[in-house]
Amino acid sequence: MNEIIEDLFKIYLSSLDSYNSKIYQTKNDKYTIIDKAMLAVYLFVKIIEDRNEKNQEVTEVLRNYILKQIIYSETGNLAFEISNKSKAELYHEILEKLIIEKFNYKNRIMKKLKYSYTMLELNKYNELLMFLENVSEYAIFRKMNLKGNKEITSLLEHTKEKIIAEVEVLNNNDYFYNEKKRIADLIIDNKFNESQYGNLMYVALNLRDVYRYSQITTQLPENVLFHQYTVTLMSILLAEYSNKELKENIDIYTIIVKSLFHDFSEYKGTEIITQFKNYNETTKKMFAEIEANDEKELEDKIEKNLCAIIYEYKKGAEGYISEIIDKILGIMKLWVEVGYLHNYTFIKTIDSVYQDRFKRFLRIEKINEIKNKSFYIDLLREYYIYIKQHLIEKDITYFLKYFTEEELDEYRKEIETLKNNPETFLK
């Protein structure tokens, strides 16, 4: 279990490193390659869901695309623009070989969770993602332009012309001709932002501007869009490990889309404090009504089929495992800030690492699709112990700026109890 814990840390750190890779650096100091890729992924999933076209080929292309974003910490930006389309297959082949080489390099330090990137031929789904990357850039540049970045105007127009030109040379036999043509027409008519596609980009871009851990100073601020990328990446690797080693039957496409959309309802930037929300029955009812209104507003923006993914996020084995990763990542951030970045102010957040927070995972007994239930509970418990113990013992002097000697003793006793009596974790 310790090897899996360390592997998840390595994935998180690599994800943080890769998120530094920017696009169009002379005109833009904010948006990253992963931002653009995530927007493309959301458009891709929308088209696939609208067509009800969930197959193995779709899963492999989507999985590969999400995985490859993590290698930017080793390679930098690989999103070159190929003006000569006849060279696209050659570019794709060389790029795939380079990506596999980099994943082999990354896997040398991984013990249990491996990046199993597979080399795929250029196909209709790869090509759709390449087209949607341009649409993502258009959405990003348009928002930057609306916020007053006039330097981006010429690049916005260039991207618009590039999308239109690409569609003009397509023929009706192109597998996604209708979707590509519809998007291009909306851009030509300046109606993209009013469309389903534009609304989806609006929500995703808002998530790029909503920051987690907003109540504390962070060395590395994290936005919700990036968080959803990291949860998705970790969920893929843990699900594949579970299928191979634990003989589980986790559906990779399902866990991808659940992870991608799990925090979509946070796009308005409001963060409801748990202690306030659950203060009593009146506050629970009040916030249930607020959340229902927010969900209705979101449904009006991104359509029912995508909202269904959010509403059903926690259901089934895929939702359970993705939610475990979400909760693990939330407390993992504490140790990254303290242990790796020496941000000792995060020690005070030890009071938020409540054992009670994980009691919802007792529902695993009702999830018949999961065979090895004890593995996932042990993973949660071991992470809880790992984080809490490290935060307590990192710097006792600083710890006592926020807590008393008595509280320190209580925390230490709790850790020892959990080590010696694992069954007490969720009781």
N, C-alpha and C positions, 0 to 999 in steps of 0.2 A: 504493500500500500504506500509506503514511503517513496518508492520509485515513481509511482503514478503521481503523487503529490508534487514531487520535484519536477516531473515532466510538465505538469500543468503550469508551474511557475515559469519554466523555460518558454513555453508557448506564449504566455502572457507577456513576458519580457521582450520576446521577439516581435510580438504584435505591437507593443509600444514603440520599439525601434523602427519598425516598418512604417508606422503612422507618420513618421517625420518626412517621408518622401513627398515633396510638393509638386504641383503642376503649374507650368507657366510662371516660374519663380520671379521673373522681372516685373510681372504685372500683378502678382498675387502672392500674399504671404500667409494665407490662411488655409485654403482648400488643399487636400492631399489626394494622392492617387487612390487611396482606399475610399475616400469620400466619393469620388467619381465612380469607382467600381460598385460601391453599395447602391448608388442611384440606378446604375445599369441593371443590377441584380433585381431591384424592386420592379423595374419596368419589365424585365424578363419574366419574373414570376407572375406578374399581372397578365401578360400575354398567354403564358402557359396555362394559368388558371382559367382565363376566359375561354380558352380553346379546350379546356379539360383534357390536356395532353400530357399527362404525367407518365413517362415511361423511363426505361433504364438509360436510354441515350441522353435524355434531358437531365436525369440525375447525375450522370457521369460528367457532363459538360458543366453543370452548375457547381458541382462539388469541386472539380478541378479549378474552376475560375475563382472560387472563394479561397481555396487553398493557396493558389499561387500569389495572392496579394501579400502573403507573409514573407516572401523572399526579398522584398524591397530593402530590408536591412542589410542584405548581402550584395544587392545588385543596383539599387537605385531604380529610377524610372525606366521601365521597359516598354512603355506605351508609345512607341515610335509611330509616326504617321507614314504609311506606305502609299505614296502617290501613284506608283506604277502597280496597278492591281494584278498584273500578270505575275508579279513577284510575291504575291500574298502567301502562296503555299510554301515557297522556299523560306520566307520569313517565319511562317508558322512552325515549320519543321525545325529550324535552327533554334528558335525561341523555346520550343518544347524540350529540346535536348539540353539547353542551358538551364532551364527550370529544374529538370530532373537531376542534373549535376549539382545544383544548389541544394536541392532537398536531400540528396545523399550526404552532402556536407553537414546539413542541419541534423540529420538523423544520427550522426556519429555520437552525439551527446544524449540522445533520447534512449531511455531504458525500456519503457513499456509502450508508450503511445508514439506511433510512428507516422510520419507524413508519407502516405502511400499514394503519391501523385502518379497518375497513369498517362502515358503518351497517347493522345487521341488524334485522329485525322481531322483536318479542317472539314467541318460539316455545316449544315444549315443552322444549327443552334449556336455554334461558335460565331458564325457570321452575324447572326442576330445580335449577340452580345457586343460584337465590334461596332455594329450600327448604333446600338443603344448607348455605348460609351460616348459617341458623338452627341446624342440627344442629352445625355447627362451633363456634358460640358456646356451645351447650350443653356440648360436650366441653371447651372452654376453661374455662368457668365451673366445671364440675364438678371439674376438676383444681385450680383455684384454691381451691375450697371444701375439697377434701381436704387442701390444704396449709395450711389454717387461716384463710383469708380469709373471715370470717363476714359481712363487708359484702356479699359477692357472693351470699349465700344467696337473698335475695328475687329477685334478677335471674336466678338459676339457675332458680327455680321459674316465674318469668314466661316465660322462654324455653321451658321444658318445656311449659307450658300453650299457648304460641303454636304450637308444632309440632303438638301434639295437635289444637288447634282448626282448624288449616289442613287437616289430613287428614280431620277429621270432615265438612267441607263438600265434599270431593272426591266425585266419582262414579266408578263403575267404568270410565268412558270416558277418564278421565285417563290419558295415555300411560304415565306412571310410577307409576300408582296402587299396584301391588303393592309396589314398592320403598319408596315413601313410607309406606305402611301398615305394612310390616314394621319400618321404623325407628321409627315412632311407637309401635307395640306394644312394641318392646324398651325404649323409654324409659319407657312406662307401667308395665311390669313390672319396672323397674329392672334390666334384663338387657342394656342397651346395651353396657356395658363388657366383657361376656363374649362379645359377638358378633364376627363378622368385621369389622363396621363399627367397633366399639369398639376392637378390636385395631389396626386401621389408624390410628385416631386416637391410640392409645397410642404407636405407633412414631413418628408424625409429631410429636407433642408432645414426645417425648423428643429428637428431632432439634432442636427449638426450644431445648432446654436443653444441647445439645452444641456447644461453641465451638471454632472453628478457630484455628490459630496459638496454641495453648495454651501454647507454650514461650516466648512473648515478650509484652511489654507492648504492647497496641494502643491507639491513640486511639479507634478504632471497632471494638469487638469484633463478630465475625460468627459467627452460629450456622449450623448445617448446613442448616436449613430455608430460611433466607434465601439461602444460597449456591445451593441447588438452584433457587430462584426466579430468581436472576440468570443462572445458566447456561442455564436454559430460555428466558428472555427473549432473551439474546444469540444463542442457537442458532436461534431463530425468525428473527431479523433477518438473520443471516448465511446461513441456508439460503435465505431468500427472495431475498436478493441473488445467491446462487450460481445459483439457478434462473433468475433474470431475466437476469443479466449473463454468467454463465459457461455457460449452457445445461445446467446440471445437472438432475437429476430427483430431488431430495430430497423424501421424503415428510414433510410437515409434522406430521401426527399422530404418526408414528413418532418423529421427533426430539424432539417435545414429551414424550412419555411416557418415552423413554429418559433425557432430561435431568431430568425430575421425580423419577425413582426412582434415579438413578445412585449416590447415597451413602446409600441407605436402610439398608444393613448397618451403618452407623456409629451406629445408634440406642442401642447399649449404652454409648456414651461412651468406648470404648477406642480409643486411637490407637497403632498399632504403628509404631515408628520404622523407617524403611526400612533404615538401616544395620545395625540389629539383625536385622531380618527376613531380610535377604539376606547375613548374615555368612558363612555356609557352607551346605553341603548339609543338615546336621543341622537348623539353625535354619529353613531353608526348608521342610523336611518338617514340623517341629513346628508352624510357624505355618499351614501348609496344613491340618493337622488341626484347629487351633483355628478357622480360618475356616470349615471344613466344618461344624463343630458349630454355629457362629453362624448359618450359612446355614440349617441344619435348623431351628433355633429360630425364625428369622425366617419360614420357610415355614409353620411351625405357626401363626404369628400372622396372616399376611396372605394365605395361600393360594397355590397353585402358579402360577396365571395371572399374578399380579402379580410373584411372585418370578422368573418366566421373563424378565420385562422387565429385571430387575437382572442375572441371569446372562448374558443376551445383549446387555448394554449396548454392548460395544465392537464388535459385529458390524455389518457393512454400512456404507454411506456415512453414514447417520444417526448411528451410534455413533461413527464416526471423527471427524466434524465436532463432535459434542457433546463428545467427549473433548478435542479441540483447544481448545475454549472453556474447558473445565474447567482445563486446564493453563495457558492464557493468563491466566485469572482469578486463578489461584494466584500467579503472579508479578506480575500487575498490582497486587495488593494491596500489594506491597512499595513500589512507586512512589507509590501513593496515600498510604500512611502517611508516606513520606519527603518526597515532592514537594509534596503538597497539605496535609498535616497537620503537617509539620515534626517528625515523630517519628523522630529520627536513630538511635535504637536499632535500627531496622529495617535500617540499613546493614549490620549484622553478618550479616544473612541472605543476603548476596550469595554466601556459600559454598554455599548450597542451590540456587542457580540453575545447576545442572549441565547442561552440554550433553548429557551421557549420558542425562538424564531423558527427553529427547525422542526417543531412538533407537527407541523402540517404534513411532513413527509411520512408520518405514520400511515397515511393512506396507501402506502405501497402494498399493504396487505390486501387491498381491494383491486390491485392492478394485476390481473391474471397473466398479462402478456410478459411480465418480468419474471424470469425463472430464479435468478440469483439475487433475491431481495437483500440478504445480509450484506452483500458486497457494497451496495449503494449506501446503506445506513452506516456501515463501517467507514466508508469514504468521507461522509459528512462528519462523523465523530472525530476521525483522525485529523481532518482539516481544522475543526474547531479547536482541538487540543493544540495542534501545531501553531496556529495563529495566536491563541491566547497566551500560551506559554512563552512564545518569542516576544510578544509585546510586553508582558510582565517583566521578563528578565533582561530585556535589552539594556535598560538604563534605570536602575532602581531609584536613583536620585531624582531623575525627571519624573518617573512614575509617581513618586510621592508628592509631586507638585499638584497632582490632580486627585490622588486617592490617599486614604489613611493606611496606617500599618495594619489595622484590623481588616480592612478590605483586601489588602495584599495577602494576608493569611487565608482569608476566605477563598480567594481566587485560587491560591495554591492547593488548598484542600479539595476544591472542586475538580481541578485537573487530576489530582491523584486518584480521586474517586472514579473519574471517567476512565482512567487508565486501568484501574484494578477491577472495576465493575462496569463494563461496557454497556450492559443492559439498562443502566440508569440514564443514558443520554437523552432519550426521548420520553422519559416517564415523568 
